[in-house]
């Protein structure tokens, strides 16, 4: 990835990043989704982030392990990543996923988190992180954002403190300084009165949206997702 990025930049392409479609094996991901749906089988690999993971997988940081088959006997496939609901002229991953969940902070909060993380854990300067953010914006707009239209449920964290200039923010807003907007693509069958009664401080902002205090995110996910996942497993076992 680093070599390809250097080549693109040298050629004048300032928009290539790991967000970009062409930086990812989307056809292979689609094949995995389709294979698992049909047979319960597929393959995966791990990206090694640091020395600790390098010890575990025997691969240098910044590289992938070899492809390997899924363990047998699983009830469902859980994919966590940036491209699980991509729909473009080559693939349609969204149609193959039974439950699509988007989890994202509002953009200024996302930038604040990235700046603090990259400076603290990777030793980058604010200027270097800003350059990375700018380079990723094209792919973020065209490859990442459209997926949140395809998702069944979105959890969006919204700070209630000033983040108007994330490039000088001294700290990341805490959960207590945030709200979470939960949007249901199809609210039919969602028991909103039950959710608002179980989650203290929550309210409905639209007919398909509920707002919860930041510290209640885990509880909200448990209440909303647990029955949906249990239903998926039951349906899969009946099939």
Buried (B, 14 or more C-beta within 10 A) or exposed (E): EEEEBEEBEEEEEEBBBBBBBEBBEBEBBBBBBBBBBEEBEBBBBBBBEEEEBBEEBEBEEEEEBEEEEBEEEEEEBEBEEBBBBBBEEEBBBBEBBBBBBBBBBBBBBBBBBBBBEBBEEEEBEEEBBBEBBEBBBBBBEBBBEBBBEBBBBBBBBBBEEEBEEBEEBEEBBEBEEBBBBBBBBEBEEBEBEEBBEBBEEBEBEEEBBBBBBBBBBEBBBEBBBEEBBEEBEEEBEEE
